[in-house]
Amino acid sequence: MRGGRGSFVVVMIGLAVGSLGLRNLLEVGMAEPVSFLHLGVAAITFGTMLALNVWTQGAPRLFCGLIGMATGYVVAAASGILTAADLTIVHEAPLVHVPGMGHLGLSFDLVSAIPFAVAALATCVRTTGDITICQKMNDAEWVRPNMRSLSGGVLANGLINISAGFLSTLGVSTYTSSVGLAGATGVTSRQVAYATGATFCLLVFLPRGSAFLMIMPRPVVGAVLLFSACFIFVNGL
Protein backbone atom coordinates (compact mmCIF):
# COMPACT_ATOMS: atom_id res chain seq x y z
CA MET A 1 0.00 0.00 0.00
CA ARG A 2 2.83 2.38 0.77
CA GLY A 3 4.25 1.96 -2.71
CA GLY A 4 0.81 2.51 -4.21
CA ARG A 5 0.22 5.72 -2.29
CA GLY A 6 3.71 6.99 -3.09
CA SER A 7 3.23 6.28 -6.79
CA PHE A 8 -0.15 8.02 -6.76
CA VAL A 9 1.45 11.13 -5.24
CA VAL A 10 4.12 11.07 -7.96
CA VAL A 11 1.48 10.76 -10.70
CA MET A 12 -0.46 13.70 -9.26
CA ILE A 13 2.73 15.79 -9.09
CA GLY A 14 3.41 14.94 -12.74
CA LEU A 15 -0.10 16.05 -13.68
CA ALA A 16 0.30 19.28 -11.68
CA VAL A 17 3.63 20.12 -13.33
CA GLY A 18 2.23 19.24 -16.76
CA SER A 19 -0.81 21.43 -16.12
CA LEU A 20 1.44 24.35 -15.19
CA GLY A 21 3.43 23.76 -18.37
CA LEU A 22 0.29 23.79 -20.50
CA ARG A 23 -0.91 27.00 -18.85
CA ASN A 24 2.34 28.70 -19.86
CA LEU A 25 2.32 27.06 -23.28
CA LEU A 26 -1.27 28.08 -24.10
CA GLU A 27 -0.99 31.47 -22.33
CA VAL A 28 -3.95 30.75 -20.08
CA GLY A 29 -5.14 33.93 -18.38
CA MET A 30 -3.46 36.24 -20.89
CA ALA A 31 -5.41 38.95 -22.69
CA GLU A 32 -4.40 37.75 -26.17
CA PRO A 33 -4.98 34.19 -27.48
CA VAL A 34 -1.94 32.01 -28.01
CA SER A 35 -0.25 32.60 -31.37
CA PHE A 36 1.29 30.11 -33.79
CA LEU A 37 4.61 31.87 -33.24
CA HIS A 38 4.35 31.19 -29.53
CA LEU A 39 3.57 27.53 -30.18
CA GLY A 40 6.43 27.34 -32.68
CA VAL A 41 8.98 28.51 -30.10
CA ALA A 42 7.65 25.98 -27.62
CA ALA A 43 7.75 23.18 -30.21
CA ILE A 44 11.37 23.94 -31.14
CA THR A 45 12.39 24.08 -27.47
CA PHE A 46 10.61 20.84 -26.62
CA GLY A 47 11.79 19.11 -29.80
CA THR A 48 15.43 20.04 -29.12
CA MET A 49 15.33 18.60 -25.62
CA LEU A 50 13.51 15.49 -26.77
CA ALA A 51 15.85 14.82 -29.70
CA LEU A 52 18.98 15.24 -27.58
CA ASN A 53 17.57 13.03 -24.84
CA VAL A 54 16.52 10.19 -27.15
CA TRP A 55 19.11 10.16 -29.93
CA THR A 56 22.34 11.34 -28.30
CA GLN A 57 24.73 10.20 -25.60
CA GLY A 58 27.24 11.87 -23.30
CA ALA A 59 27.29 15.63 -22.84
CA PRO A 60 24.45 16.46 -25.32
CA ARG A 61 22.08 14.14 -23.45
CA LEU A 62 23.32 15.33 -20.07
CA PHE A 63 22.72 18.99 -20.92
CA CYS A 64 19.60 18.45 -23.07
CA GLY A 65 17.49 20.68 -20.83
CA LEU A 66 20.02 23.51 -20.78
CA ILE A 67 20.62 23.29 -24.54
CA GLY A 68 16.87 23.25 -25.16
CA MET A 69 16.37 26.37 -23.02
CA ALA A 70 19.22 28.17 -24.74
CA THR A 71 17.72 27.29 -28.12
CA GLY A 72 14.35 28.58 -26.92
CA TYR A 73 15.88 31.88 -25.83
CA VAL A 74 17.57 32.35 -29.22
CA VAL A 75 14.44 31.50 -31.21
CA ALA A 76 12.26 33.69 -28.96
CA ALA A 77 14.66 36.63 -29.44
CA ALA A 78 14.78 36.10 -33.20
CA SER A 79 10.98 35.91 -33.45
CA GLY A 80 10.33 38.97 -31.28
CA ILE A 81 8.76 37.16 -28.33
CA LEU A 82 11.77 38.09 -26.21
CA THR A 83 11.76 41.85 -26.67
CA ALA A 84 14.32 44.61 -26.22
CA ALA A 85 12.42 45.72 -23.11
CA ASP A 86 13.03 42.29 -21.57
CA LEU A 87 16.74 42.50 -22.32
CA THR A 88 16.79 46.00 -20.84
CA ILE A 89 15.77 44.51 -17.50
CA VAL A 90 18.87 42.32 -17.62
CA HIS A 91 21.08 45.21 -18.72
CA GLU A 92 19.89 47.50 -15.93
CA ALA A 93 20.40 44.90 -13.21
CA PRO A 94 23.72 45.36 -11.38
CA LEU A 95 26.43 42.91 -12.29
CA VAL A 96 27.48 42.34 -8.66
CA HIS A 97 25.47 43.20 -5.56
CA VAL A 98 25.82 42.24 -1.91
CA PRO A 99 22.39 41.45 -0.37
CA GLY A 100 21.36 43.71 2.51
CA MET A 101 19.91 42.63 5.84
CA GLY A 102 17.79 45.72 6.51
CA HIS A 103 14.54 43.85 5.84
CA LEU A 104 14.98 41.42 8.75
CA GLY A 105 12.30 41.50 11.44
CA LEU A 106 10.01 39.25 13.47
CA SER A 107 6.21 39.27 13.57
CA PHE A 108 3.38 36.75 13.91
CA ASP A 109 -0.05 36.82 12.30
CA LEU A 110 -2.47 34.35 13.88
CA VAL A 111 -4.91 34.68 10.96
CA SER A 112 -2.27 33.32 8.59
CA ALA A 113 -1.58 30.24 10.73
CA ILE A 114 -4.18 28.05 9.03
CA PRO A 115 -3.14 28.89 5.43
CA PHE A 116 0.49 28.32 6.42
CA ALA A 117 -0.43 24.94 7.94
CA VAL A 118 -2.18 23.92 4.72
CA ALA A 119 0.82 25.05 2.67
CA ALA A 120 3.16 23.14 4.99
CA LEU A 121 1.12 19.96 4.55
CA ALA A 122 1.08 20.37 0.77
CA THR A 123 4.85 20.95 0.75
CA CYS A 124 5.33 17.84 2.87
CA VAL A 125 3.32 15.74 0.40
CA ARG A 126 5.21 17.20 -2.55
CA THR A 127 8.58 16.55 -0.91
CA THR A 128 7.51 12.96 -0.21
CA GLY A 129 6.63 12.46 -3.86
CA ASP A 130 9.88 14.01 -5.11
CA ILE A 131 12.02 11.86 -2.82
CA THR A 132 10.05 8.79 -3.89
CA ILE A 133 10.88 9.54 -7.53
CA CYS A 134 14.57 9.82 -6.60
CA GLN A 135 14.44 6.49 -4.80
CA LYS A 136 12.86 4.82 -7.82
CA MET A 137 15.47 6.23 -10.18
CA ASN A 138 18.33 4.93 -8.03
CA ASP A 139 16.92 1.48 -7.22
CA ALA A 140 15.95 -0.87 -10.06
CA GLU A 141 14.30 -3.20 -7.52
CA TRP A 142 12.29 -0.46 -5.81
CA VAL A 143 9.05 -1.72 -4.26
CA ARG A 144 8.03 0.85 -1.64
CA PRO A 145 9.38 4.15 -0.28
CA ASN A 146 12.30 4.10 2.16
CA MET A 147 10.82 5.84 5.18
CA ARG A 148 14.21 6.79 6.66
CA SER A 149 15.13 8.65 3.49
CA LEU A 150 11.68 10.25 3.30
CA SER A 151 11.70 11.45 6.92
CA GLY A 152 15.18 12.92 6.50
CA GLY A 153 14.19 14.78 3.34
CA VAL A 154 10.96 16.15 4.81
CA LEU A 155 12.80 17.23 7.98
CA ALA A 156 15.49 19.00 5.96
CA ASN A 157 12.88 20.82 3.89
CA GLY A 158 11.03 21.88 7.04
CA LEU A 159 14.19 23.21 8.71
CA ILE A 160 15.08 25.20 5.59
CA ASN A 161 11.63 26.83 5.60
CA ILE A 162 11.93 27.68 9.29
CA SER A 163 15.28 29.29 8.55
CA ALA A 164 13.71 31.19 5.65
CA GLY A 165 11.09 32.57 8.02
CA PHE A 166 13.70 33.88 10.47
CA LEU A 167 15.62 35.44 7.56
CA SER A 168 12.46 37.17 6.25
CA THR A 169 12.73 35.55 2.85
CA LEU A 170 10.59 33.26 0.71
CA GLY A 171 9.93 29.68 1.67
CA VAL A 172 11.33 26.93 -0.53
CA SER A 173 10.46 23.40 -1.53
CA THR A 174 11.85 20.55 -3.56
CA TYR A 175 11.49 21.23 -7.29
CA THR A 176 9.78 18.36 -9.08
CA SER A 177 10.83 19.53 -12.53
CA SER A 178 14.49 19.19 -11.53
CA VAL A 179 13.82 15.65 -10.37
CA GLY A 180 12.16 14.92 -13.70
CA LEU A 181 15.16 16.36 -15.53
CA ALA A 182 17.45 14.09 -13.51
CA GLY A 183 15.34 11.16 -14.66
CA ALA A 184 15.56 12.34 -18.26
CA THR A 185 19.36 12.60 -18.25
CA GLY A 186 19.98 9.62 -15.97
CA VAL A 187 22.31 11.69 -13.77
CA THR A 188 21.45 11.44 -10.08
CA SER A 189 24.87 12.07 -8.50
CA ARG A 190 25.03 14.14 -5.34
CA GLN A 191 27.95 16.03 -6.86
CA VAL A 192 25.44 17.70 -9.20
CA ALA A 193 23.42 18.83 -6.19
CA TYR A 194 26.50 20.38 -4.59
CA ALA A 195 27.38 22.19 -7.81
CA THR A 196 23.79 23.42 -8.20
CA GLY A 197 23.72 24.69 -4.62
CA ALA A 198 26.99 26.55 -5.16
CA THR A 199 25.56 28.09 -8.34
CA PHE A 200 22.50 29.37 -6.47
CA CYS A 201 24.74 30.87 -3.76
CA LEU A 202 26.71 32.63 -6.48
CA LEU A 203 23.54 33.96 -8.16
CA VAL A 204 22.66 35.75 -4.92
CA PHE A 205 25.55 38.13 -5.65
CA LEU A 206 24.88 38.31 -9.43
CA PRO A 207 21.48 39.97 -10.00
CA ARG A 208 22.05 40.11 -13.75
CA GLY A 209 22.18 36.32 -13.96
CA SER A 210 18.97 36.02 -11.94
CA ALA A 211 17.28 38.65 -14.13
CA PHE A 212 18.19 36.68 -17.24
CA LEU A 213 16.37 33.66 -15.83
CA MET A 214 13.39 35.80 -14.78
CA ILE A 215 12.71 36.97 -18.35
CA MET A 216 12.50 33.39 -19.66
CA PRO A 217 9.74 33.45 -22.35
CA ARG A 218 6.54 31.64 -21.45
CA PRO A 219 6.71 29.16 -24.34
CA VAL A 220 10.18 28.11 -23.14
CA VAL A 221 8.90 27.74 -19.58
CA GLY A 222 5.97 25.67 -20.80
CA ALA A 223 8.15 23.39 -22.93
CA VAL A 224 10.63 22.75 -20.09
CA LEU A 225 7.85 21.97 -17.61
CA LEU A 226 6.12 19.59 -20.03
CA PHE A 227 9.41 17.83 -20.76
CA SER A 228 10.01 17.28 -17.03
CA ALA A 229 6.39 16.32 -16.37
CA CYS A 230 6.61 13.44 -18.85
CA PHE A 231 9.34 11.73 -16.84
CA ILE A 232 7.66 12.44 -13.51
CA PHE A 233 4.41 10.93 -14.78
CA VAL A 234 6.15 7.83 -16.15
CA ASN A 235 7.92 7.29 -12.83
CA GLY A 236 4.58 7.47 -11.04
CA LEU A 237 2.99 4.95 -13.39
N, C-alpha and C positions, 0 to 999 in steps of 0.2 A: 504493500500500500504506500509505503514511503516513496518508493521509486515512482509510482504512478502519480502521486501528488506533486512530486518534484518536477516530473516531466510536464504535467499540466501547467504548472507555473511558468516553465520555460516556453511552452507553446503560446501562452497568453502574452508573455513578454515579447515574443517574436511578432505576434499580431499587433501589439501596441506600437512597437518600433516601425513595423511596416505601415501602419495607419498614419503615423507621424510623417513617414517618408512620402506617402501618397498626398497628404495635405500640402506638403511643400511642393511636390511635383505638379499637382493640379491647381496650385495657388488658391486653395480653399480659404474663403474669408477675404480675398482681395477684391478690390472694386472692379477690376477688369478681368474678363475670362482668360483662361490660359491660352497662350498663343502656340502656334506650331513651332516657332523659333525656340520658345521655352522648352517644349517637349524635345526638340532636336538636340539642345544642349544636354538635357538629361539623358537622352538615348546614347549620345556619344560618350558621356561620362560613364554610364553604366556599362556600355558595350566594351569600353577600354578595360575596365576593371575585370569584367567577366572573361574577356579574351585572354588577358594576362594570367588570370587565375587558372584557367582550364588548359591552355595550350602552351604555357611556358614553364620553365623550372628556374631554380636559383633566385637571383636578385629580382628579376622582373616579377616573379610570382610573389616574392616576399613583400615587395613594395607596390603591389598592384593597386591598393587603395590610395596611396600617396600619388602614384603616377596618374591614376584616374582623376583625382581631384585637381592636379596640376593641369591636366588636359582640359578639364571642365572650366577652370579659370581662364585659360587661353582662349577657348572657343567662346565663352561668355563675353570676354573683352572684345574679341573680333566681331561678334554679332551685335554688340551694343547693349547687352543685358547688364554687363558690368560697366558702369558709366564712369566718366571723368570725375563726377562728384564723389563716387565711392572711393576712387583712388586718392582724392583730395583728403579724405578722412585719414588714410594711411600716411599721407605726406605730412599732414599737420600734427600727427601724433609725435611726441618726443622720441628720439632714438633710445635714450637711456633715462630712466627716472627711478629714484629711490622712493618706495611707498612710504607714506606718512602714517603716523599713529594717532593723529588728532581726533579721529572719529571714534576712538574707543570709549565705551561707557556701558554701565550696567542698568538694566531696567527689567521689569516683569509685568506682563499684561495677562491677567487671569482669563480674560475673554478669549485670548488666542490659544489657551492651553489645549482645548479640545481639537481645533484644527491641527495644531502641532502634533498631538497624539495620533491623529489619523494619518498625517504625513509620515510620522515615524514608523507606524505599522506598515504602511505601503512601501517605505524604503526598506524595511526589514524583509518583506516578501520579495522585493526585487533583488536585493542582495543575495537572498537564498537561491533564487533562480539563476543568477549570474554565476555564483560559485558552483552550483550543480552542473551548469554547462561546462565549466572549467574542469570539473572532475571527470565528466564524460569524455572530454577531449583527451585527457591524459591517462585514461584507463580503458583499454579495449574490452575488459571483462566487467565493466561497470554494471551493477545491478540496482543499487540504491545509494542515496546520498550518504557521504561520510559526515556524521554529525559533529565530530571533533573539528573538522575543517570548516563546516558551516558555522558553528558557534564562534570560532575564532574570527572568521570573516565578518560576521554580524557585529561582534563586539568591537572589532577595529573600526568598522564604519560608524558605529555609535559614538566611540570616543573621539573620532575625527569631527563629528558634527557638534559634540559638546565643546570641543576646542574652538570650532568655528564660531559658536555662540559667544564665547568669552572674548574672542578677537573681533567681534562685531562685523563678521563677514558672512558670505552666503554659505548655506549648508551644502554638502556634497553627497554623492552616492556613487556606487559602482555604475559604470557606463556599459550598458548591454551591447551597444554597437561595437565597442572595442573588443568585447569578448567574441562577437560574431566575426570580426575581422581576424582575430587570432585563429578562429576555426577555419576561415577561408585560406589563410596562408600556411596553416599548420605549425606556426611558431608560437610556442607557449612557454618559452624560457623566462625565468625570473629576471635574467639580465636585461631583457627588453623593458620590464617594469621599472627597473632601477634607472635605465636610460631615459624612459618617458618621464619619470618623476623629476629627474634632474633637469629635463627640458622645460617642464612646467615651472620649476623654481627659477630658471633663467628668464622665462617669459615675463615673470613678475617685474623684472627690471627693464624689459624691452617692450614698451607699450606699442611700438610700431608693428612688431610681430603679432601681438594680440589683435591689433586693429585689422591686420590683413586677414586674419581668420574670421573676424566678426563680419566682414563684408562678403563672405562666401555667398555666391548667388543661390537663390532658392532651388533652381533645378539641380545644382550640384549637391546641395544638402539632401534633397529628396532622393537622388540616385545613390548616394553613399548609404543613406539609411535603409533603402530597399535592399541594397547589396548585402548589408550586414544582417538584415531581418531574415533573408533567405536561409542563412546558415544557422541562425538562432532557431528558426522554426523547424528546420530539419533535425537539429539536435533534440528538440522537444519531442518530435514524433518518434 
